[in-house]
Amino acid sequence: MPVARSTGPTADPLGEAVAAFLADLLDNVSVDVITGADRADRGEEVLPRAPIRGADGRTRQFRLRSTVGPASGPRATSSRFPDELADLPAAALRALERMARSASAEDQVHPSLSRALHDVVVAEVLAERLIGRLVVEADVDRVGLVVAKTLEYTMELAATSLEGKPATHGVVLCADSRGLVPVEPNVEYPGRLPTRKGTPLLFDGSESALAVTATGDVLGEVTRRSLPVPPLGAPTLGFFDEFPGMNGGLTAAGSAVFRGVGVFLRADRSIWVFDDGKPLFVRRTSRWKSIAADSFALWLETFGAIEAEVATVLVGAVLRASTQGTGALFAVASDSSELADIISTKDLVGTGVGGSAGSTVDDDVRAVLAGSELRTSSALARLARLDGATIVDPDGSVLAYGAIVHSADSHGEGARTAAARSLSLRTRFSVSVSQDGPVSVFHHGALVLEFL
């Protein structure tokens, strides 16, 4: 469970609320808010690097401590703040200032204000990144308000149904409009869209997304055909369909092409936020989580001694599996010999293939898969739909799929967690994806990292 508390001479309810949210938003850390004359111990990670003084006269920083991590091995994601979110602590303090200016001392301890603070922190981070990329000067408060309204509208949609089904919706807040001009007469986003119940269906985020300036002026519809061609060497739409591959590839690609922020509402009511093409936040069941995908991939690459490309494919498969609602189990093994006695030989790829008389249905399936490209995120996530583990070697080749793991005693854990723990005793590491999305990494039988 995330831990947060304030240190210093007097209580700081808003500071504590922000620290608690950061601890919940991030993985593998506890967070303290440092106020007044309190100082961090040598070697502790404190962000921002310099204290920020608020309107109330307090100086604040956040102290972060690892709550889970490898007993040995490289300094990794579990023991440091992710690079993708280096601006988060300062943005959180700016959000705190916004709330403090509009709330009385009594209101600052109200639970509803703490919940609202979560959305304000996320909006502040996104607005700051948009402002940093704008090609024209814009009013900071207006950009922040547009981001906040976009998130609020998307959250409202997530709580409703359209034509009896959950809505999907995609919008891209553009820092660089790439030659697009606002429609005439001027249309603001979300403006009057919330009053038109069926409108979100026109911009589902997968086949069509709405492009909007950072100041809220609608630029128009962007489709898979009309999306501007990315600069030479930049990822194409096909890349975003593959990674993160959650039917929101167009929204993610749009955020990259327009150097902006993409907000995508999935049919499962989760909200995914992309920053310049990369997944940054996800909101599930009214709870925000960060997505430090690059740091997670670096951890897998370094700790598992695998190629960077393989680590990226694995992260993509994990992200896809976290949205499938079925859970998944992945592992990286040096070779098939590591799997002896923990999975059945029949579950290994390449055994019994050939279509000879007496071959099984499994043999026939393996023969078909032998001609398929299995070293992709989509392929691994597809295999992970099967009950059992999907295991690859350090080069990304599939060693086994649908493999039933012979696990030790569960010690009261769920079956997948017990299997992941046992599998990690024989492999470089294992990754368990729960049915509702969160991810756990095991090494030598111990939980070493959490994600999402």
C-alpha positions as CSV (number, residue, x, y, z in Angstrom):
1,M,0.0,0.0,0.0
2,P,1.3,3.5,-0.8
3,V,2.5,5.5,2.2
4,A,2.5,9.3,2.7
5,R,2.9,11.6,5.6
6,S,4.1,15.1,6.3
7,T,7.1,16.0,8.4
8,G,7.8,19.4,9.9
9,P,6.5,21.5,12.8
10,T,2.8,21.9,11.8
11,A,0.2,19.9,10.0
12,D,-0.1,20.3,6.2
13,P,-3.3,18.6,5.0
14,L,-3.0,19.6,1.3
15,G,0.7,18.6,1.3
16,E,-0.2,15.3,2.8
17,A,-3.0,14.8,0.3
18,V,-0.6,15.5,-2.6
19,A,2.1,13.2,-1.2
20,A,-0.6,10.4,-0.7
21,F,-1.7,10.8,-4.4
22,L,1.9,10.7,-5.6
23,A,2.5,7.5,-3.6
24,D,-0.7,6.0,-5.2
25,L,0.1,7.3,-8.7
26,L,3.6,5.9,-8.8
27,D,4.8,2.4,-8.2
28,N,7.3,1.1,-5.6
29,V,7.7,4.2,-3.6
30,S,6.5,5.8,-0.4
31,V,6.3,9.6,-0.3
32,D,6.7,12.2,2.5
33,V,6.1,15.9,2.1
34,I,8.9,17.9,3.7
35,T,8.0,21.3,5.1
36,G,9.7,24.0,7.1
37,A,13.1,23.3,8.5
38,D,12.9,19.5,8.1
39,R,15.7,18.1,5.9
40,A,16.2,14.8,4.1
41,D,18.9,12.4,5.1
42,R,22.0,12.0,2.9
43,G,21.3,9.7,0.0
44,E,17.5,10.0,0.0
45,E,15.8,11.1,-3.2
46,V,14.1,14.5,-2.7
47,L,12.2,16.2,-5.5
48,P,12.0,19.0,-6.7
49,R,15.7,19.5,-6.1
50,A,15.1,22.9,-4.7
51,P,12.3,23.6,-2.2
52,I,9.3,25.6,-3.6
53,R,7.7,28.2,-1.4
54,G,3.9,28.4,-1.5
55,A,1.6,31.3,-0.9
56,D,1.1,30.1,2.6
57,G,4.8,30.7,3.3
58,R,5.7,27.0,3.5
59,T,8.6,25.5,1.6
60,R,7.8,22.0,0.3
61,Q,9.6,19.1,-1.2
62,F,8.8,15.4,-1.5
63,R,11.0,12.6,-0.1
64,L,10.8,9.3,-1.9
65,R,11.8,5.9,-0.6
66,S,11.7,2.5,-2.4
67,T,9.1,0.1,-1.0
68,V,10.0,-2.9,-3.1
69,G,13.1,-3.8,-5.2
70,P,15.8,-6.3,-5.9
71,A,18.1,-7.4,-3.1
72,S,20.9,-7.3,-5.6
73,G,21.4,-6.2,-9.2
74,P,21.5,-2.8,-11.0
75,R,20.0,0.4,-9.8
76,A,16.6,0.2,-11.5
77,T,13.1,1.6,-11.7
78,S,12.1,0.2,-8.4
79,S,14.6,2.3,-6.5
80,R,14.5,5.6,-8.3
81,F,12.0,8.1,-9.7
82,P,11.1,7.4,-13.3
83,D,12.7,9.8,-15.8
84,E,9.4,10.2,-17.7
85,L,7.9,11.9,-14.7
86,A,10.7,14.1,-13.6
87,D,8.4,17.1,-13.8
88,L,5.7,15.5,-11.7
89,P,6.7,16.8,-8.2
90,A,7.0,20.4,-9.2
91,A,3.7,20.1,-11.1
92,A,2.1,18.6,-8.0
93,L,3.2,21.6,-5.9
94,R,1.7,24.0,-8.5
95,A,-1.5,22.1,-8.4
96,L,-1.5,22.3,-4.6
97,E,-1.1,26.1,-4.9
98,R,-4.2,26.3,-7.2
99,M,-6.2,24.3,-4.7
100,A,-4.9,26.3,-1.7
101,R,-5.9,29.6,-3.3
102,S,-9.5,28.5,-3.7
103,A,-10.1,26.5,-0.5
104,S,-10.5,27.6,3.1
105,A,-8.5,25.9,5.8
106,E,-11.6,23.8,6.7
107,D,-12.1,22.7,3.1
108,Q,-8.5,21.6,2.7
109,V,-9.1,18.5,4.9
110,H,-12.4,17.5,3.1
111,P,-12.1,14.2,1.3
112,S,-13.8,15.6,-1.9
113,L,-11.0,18.2,-2.2
114,S,-8.4,15.5,-1.9
115,R,-10.0,13.5,-4.7
116,A,-10.3,16.7,-6.9
117,L,-6.6,17.3,-6.2
118,H,-5.7,14.1,-8.1
119,D,-7.3,15.4,-11.3
120,V,-5.7,18.8,-10.9
121,V,-2.2,17.3,-10.5
122,V,-2.6,15.2,-13.7
123,A,-3.9,18.2,-15.6
124,E,-1.1,20.4,-14.3
125,V,1.6,17.9,-15.7
126,L,-0.1,17.7,-19.1
127,A,-0.6,21.5,-19.4
128,E,3.0,22.2,-18.5
129,R,4.2,19.8,-21.2
130,L,1.9,21.3,-23.8
131,I,3.1,24.8,-23.0
132,G,6.7,23.7,-23.3
133,R,6.1,22.6,-26.9
134,L,3.8,25.3,-28.2
135,V,5.0,27.1,-31.3
136,V,3.0,30.2,-30.3
137,E,2.7,31.9,-27.0
138,A,-0.5,31.0,-25.0
139,D,-2.1,31.9,-21.7
140,V,-0.9,29.3,-19.1
141,D,-4.1,29.3,-17.2
142,R,-6.2,28.9,-20.3
143,V,-4.2,25.8,-21.4
144,G,-4.5,24.3,-17.9
145,L,-8.3,24.9,-18.0
146,V,-8.6,23.2,-21.4
147,V,-6.7,20.2,-20.2
148,A,-8.8,20.0,-17.0
149,K,-12.1,20.3,-19.0
150,T,-11.0,17.6,-21.4
151,L,-10.2,15.2,-18.6
152,E,-13.5,16.1,-16.8
153,Y,-15.5,15.5,-20.0
154,T,-13.8,12.2,-20.6
155,M,-14.5,11.1,-17.1
156,E,-18.1,12.0,-17.5
157,L,-18.3,9.9,-20.6
158,A,-16.7,7.0,-18.8
159,A,-19.5,7.0,-16.3
160,T,-22.2,6.9,-19.0
161,S,-23.4,4.6,-21.8
162,L,-24.4,5.7,-25.3
163,E,-27.0,3.6,-27.2
164,G,-26.7,1.0,-24.5
165,K,-23.0,0.6,-24.8
166,P,-19.9,2.1,-23.1
167,A,-18.6,5.0,-25.1
168,T,-15.1,5.3,-26.7
169,H,-13.7,8.7,-27.4
170,G,-10.4,10.2,-28.6
171,V,-9.2,13.8,-28.6
172,V,-5.7,15.2,-29.3
173,L,-4.7,18.6,-27.7
174,C,-2.2,19.8,-30.2
175,A,1.0,21.8,-29.5
176,D,1.8,22.0,-33.2
177,S,-1.3,22.0,-35.5
178,R,0.8,21.0,-38.5
179,G,-1.0,23.5,-40.7
180,L,-4.5,22.8,-39.5
181,V,-6.5,25.9,-38.7
182,P,-9.5,26.2,-36.3
183,V,-12.9,25.7,-37.9
184,E,-15.1,28.6,-38.7
185,P,-17.2,29.7,-36.9
186,N,-15.1,29.0,-33.8
187,V,-16.0,25.8,-31.9
188,E,-14.6,25.3,-28.4
189,Y,-13.9,21.9,-26.9
190,P,-15.6,20.3,-25.1
191,G,-18.0,23.3,-25.3
192,R,-21.5,22.1,-26.0
193,L,-20.6,18.5,-26.9
194,P,-21.7,17.2,-23.5
195,T,-25.3,18.2,-24.4
196,R,-25.2,16.1,-27.5
197,K,-25.3,12.6,-26.2
198,G,-24.3,10.7,-29.4
199,T,-21.5,13.1,-30.5
200,P,-18.6,11.1,-28.9
201,L,-19.4,8.2,-31.2
202,L,-18.1,10.3,-34.1
203,F,-14.7,10.5,-32.6
204,D,-14.1,7.0,-31.2
205,G,-10.3,7.4,-30.9
206,S,-9.5,4.4,-33.1
207,E,-10.9,5.3,-36.5
208,S,-11.4,9.0,-35.9
209,A,-10.1,11.5,-33.3
210,L,-10.9,15.2,-32.7
211,A,-7.9,17.6,-33.0
212,V,-8.0,20.6,-30.7
213,T,-5.6,23.4,-30.1
214,A,-4.0,23.7,-26.6
215,T,-6.2,26.7,-26.0
216,G,-9.4,24.7,-26.8
217,D,-10.2,25.6,-30.4
218,V,-11.4,22.7,-32.5
219,L,-9.2,22.0,-35.6
220,G,-11.3,19.2,-37.0
221,E,-11.5,15.5,-37.4
222,V,-8.4,13.3,-37.9
223,T,-8.9,9.9,-39.4
224,R,-6.5,7.0,-40.1
225,R,-6.3,8.3,-43.7
226,S,-6.0,12.0,-43.0
227,L,-3.5,11.9,-40.2
228,P,-0.5,14.0,-41.4
229,V,2.6,12.0,-42.4
230,P,5.1,12.0,-39.5
231,P,8.6,13.4,-40.0
232,L,11.1,11.2,-41.7
233,G,12.3,8.5,-39.2
234,A,9.4,9.1,-36.8
235,P,7.1,6.2,-35.8
236,T,4.2,5.5,-38.2
237,L,0.6,4.8,-37.4
238,G,1.4,1.1,-37.6
239,F,3.9,1.4,-34.8
240,F,1.2,2.9,-32.5
241,D,-1.3,0.2,-33.5
242,E,1.4,-2.3,-32.3
243,F,2.5,-0.3,-29.2
244,P,0.5,0.2,-27.1
245,G,-2.1,-1.5,-29.3
246,M,-5.2,-0.9,-27.2
247,N,-7.4,0.2,-30.1
248,G,-6.3,3.8,-29.4
249,G,-3.4,3.8,-31.8
250,L,-4.8,6.7,-33.8
251,T,-5.1,8.9,-30.6
252,A,-1.5,7.9,-29.6
253,A,-0.2,8.6,-33.1
254,G,-2.0,11.9,-33.2
255,S,-0.4,13.0,-30.0
256,A,3.0,12.3,-31.6
257,V,2.3,13.9,-34.9
258,F,0.9,17.1,-33.3
259,R,3.4,17.0,-30.4
260,G,0.6,17.1,-28.0
261,V,-1.5,15.2,-25.5
262,G,-3.9,12.4,-26.5
263,V,-6.8,11.4,-24.3
264,F,-8.5,8.0,-25.2
265,L,-11.5,6.5,-23.5
266,R,-11.6,2.7,-24.0
267,A,-14.8,0.7,-24.0
268,D,-13.8,-0.8,-20.7
269,R,-14.2,2.7,-19.2
270,S,-10.5,3.2,-18.6
271,I,-8.9,6.5,-19.7
272,W,-5.4,6.4,-21.3
273,V,-3.4,9.6,-21.7
274,F,-0.6,9.8,-24.2
275,D,2.1,12.4,-24.2
276,D,3.9,13.0,-27.5
277,G,3.0,9.5,-28.5
278,K,3.9,7.7,-25.3
279,P,1.5,6.3,-22.7
280,L,1.8,8.4,-19.5
281,F,-1.3,8.0,-17.3
282,V,-4.2,5.6,-17.0
283,R,-7.4,6.0,-15.0
284,R,-9.2,2.9,-13.9
285,T,-12.1,2.7,-11.4
286,S,-11.6,6.4,-10.6
287,R,-7.9,5.9,-9.8
288,W,-5.0,7.4,-11.7
289,K,-1.7,5.5,-12.3
290,S,1.4,6.5,-14.0
291,I,2.8,4.5,-17.0
292,A,6.6,4.8,-16.9
293,A,6.9,2.4,-19.9
294,D,10.4,3.4,-20.9
295,S,11.8,3.0,-17.3
296,F,10.0,-0.4,-17.1
297,A,11.5,-1.5,-20.3
298,L,15.0,-0.4,-19.2
299,W,14.5,-2.3,-16.0
300,L,13.6,-5.5,-17.8
301,E,16.5,-5.0,-20.3
302,T,19.1,-4.4,-17.6
303,F,17.9,-6.8,-14.9
304,G,17.0,-9.6,-17.3
305,A,20.1,-9.1,-19.5
306,I,17.9,-9.0,-22.7
307,E,18.0,-6.8,-25.8
308,A,16.3,-3.4,-25.7
309,E,14.0,-4.4,-28.5
310,V,12.9,-7.5,-26.7
311,A,12.2,-5.5,-23.5
312,T,10.1,-3.0,-25.5
313,V,8.1,-5.9,-27.1
314,L,7.5,-7.4,-23.6
315,V,6.3,-4.1,-22.2
316,G,4.0,-3.7,-25.2
317,A,2.6,-7.2,-24.5
318,V,2.2,-6.4,-20.8
319,L,0.3,-3.2,-21.6
320,R,-2.0,-5.1,-24.0
321,A,-2.5,-7.9,-21.6
322,S,-3.5,-5.4,-18.8
323,T,-6.4,-4.3,-21.0
324,Q,-7.6,-7.8,-22.0
325,G,-9.4,-8.5,-18.7
326,T,-8.1,-12.1,-18.5
327,G,-4.7,-11.6,-16.8
328,A,-1.5,-13.1,-18.1
329,L,1.8,-14.6,-17.1
330,F,5.1,-14.0,-19.0
331,A,8.7,-15.1,-18.3
332,V,12.1,-14.8,-19.9
333,A,14.2,-18.0,-19.7
334,S,17.8,-18.5,-21.0
335,D,16.7,-21.7,-22.8
336,S,14.2,-24.6,-22.6
337,S,16.5,-26.5,-20.2
338,E,15.6,-24.0,-17.4
339,L,12.0,-25.1,-17.7
340,A,12.6,-28.7,-16.9
341,D,10.3,-30.1,-14.2
342,I,8.3,-26.8,-13.9
343,I,6.3,-27.0,-17.1
344,S,5.3,-30.0,-19.2
345,T,7.4,-30.9,-22.3
346,K,4.3,-30.8,-24.4
347,D,3.9,-27.1,-23.7
348,L,7.3,-26.3,-25.3
349,V,7.3,-24.8,-28.8
350,G,9.1,-27.0,-31.3
351,T,8.3,-30.4,-29.7
352,G,6.3,-32.9,-31.7
353,V,5.7,-30.6,-34.8
354,G,5.6,-32.1,-38.1
355,G,2.0,-33.3,-38.8
356,S,2.9,-36.9,-38.7
357,A,0.4,-39.6,-38.0
358,G,-0.7,-39.5,-34.4
359,S,0.1,-35.8,-34.0
360,T,-2.1,-33.8,-31.6
361,V,-4.2,-30.7,-32.1
362,D,-1.5,-28.9,-30.2
363,D,1.1,-30.1,-32.7
364,D,-1.1,-28.8,-35.6
365,V,-1.4,-25.4,-33.8
366,R,2.4,-25.2,-33.4
367,A,2.9,-25.9,-37.0
368,V,0.6,-23.0,-38.0
369,L,2.3,-20.7,-35.5
370,A,5.7,-21.7,-36.7
371,G,5.1,-19.6,-39.8
372,S,3.8,-16.6,-37.9
373,E,5.7,-13.6,-36.5
374,L,5.7,-14.2,-32.8
375,R,8.3,-11.6,-31.8
376,T,5.7,-8.8,-31.5
377,S,3.7,-7.3,-28.7
378,S,0.4,-8.2,-30.3
379,A,1.5,-11.9,-30.9
380,L,2.7,-12.3,-27.3
381,A,-0.4,-10.7,-25.9
382,R,-2.5,-13.0,-28.2
383,L,-0.7,-16.1,-26.8
384,A,-1.2,-14.8,-23.3
385,R,-4.9,-15.0,-23.7
386,L,-4.5,-18.8,-23.3
387,D,-4.5,-20.2,-19.8
388,G,-0.9,-20.6,-18.7
389,A,2.4,-18.9,-19.1
390,T,4.0,-17.4,-22.2
391,I,7.8,-17.8,-22.0
392,V,10.4,-16.3,-24.4
393,D,14.2,-16.5,-24.6
394,P,16.5,-13.4,-24.4
395,D,16.2,-12.9,-28.1
396,G,12.4,-12.8,-28.0
397,S,11.8,-16.3,-29.5
398,V,8.8,-18.1,-27.9
399,L,9.9,-21.1,-25.9
400,A,6.4,-22.0,-24.5
401,Y,2.9,-20.8,-24.5
402,G,-0.3,-21.9,-22.6
403,A,2.2,-23.6,-20.3
404,I,0.8,-24.8,-17.0
405,V,3.4,-24.1,-14.3
406,H,3.9,-26.7,-11.5
407,S,4.0,-24.2,-8.6
408,A,5.0,-24.7,-5.0
409,D,2.6,-23.9,-2.2
410,S,0.7,-20.7,-2.8
411,H,1.0,-19.4,0.8
412,G,-2.5,-17.9,0.4
413,E,-1.7,-16.2,-2.9
414,G,-3.8,-16.4,-6.1
415,A,-2.9,-19.2,-8.5
416,R,-1.3,-16.8,-11.1
417,T,0.9,-15.1,-8.4
418,A,2.0,-18.5,-7.0
419,A,2.9,-19.7,-10.6
420,A,4.8,-16.4,-11.3
421,R,6.7,-16.8,-8.0
422,S,7.6,-20.4,-8.8
423,L,8.5,-19.7,-12.4
424,S,10.9,-16.9,-11.4
425,L,12.9,-19.5,-9.4
426,R,13.9,-21.1,-12.7
427,T,13.9,-18.2,-15.1
428,R,15.5,-14.7,-15.3
429,F,12.2,-13.1,-14.2
430,S,8.5,-13.6,-14.5
431,V,5.7,-11.0,-15.0
432,S,2.2,-11.5,-13.6
433,V,-0.6,-9.4,-15.0
434,S,-3.8,-9.4,-12.9
435,Q,-7.3,-9.5,-14.5
436,D,-7.9,-5.9,-13.5
437,G,-4.6,-4.6,-14.9
438,P,-1.8,-4.2,-12.2
439,V,1.5,-5.9,-13.0
440,S,4.0,-7.7,-10.6
441,V,7.5,-8.8,-11.5
442,F,9.2,-11.7,-9.6
443,H,12.9,-12.7,-9.5
444,H,14.3,-15.6,-7.5
445,G,10.9,-16.0,-5.9
446,A,10.6,-12.4,-4.6
447,L,8.5,-9.6,-5.7
448,V,10.9,-7.0,-7.1
449,L,8.8,-4.5,-9.1
450,E,5.2,-3.4,-9.5
451,F,3.8,-1.6,-12.6
452,L,0.5,0.0,-13.4
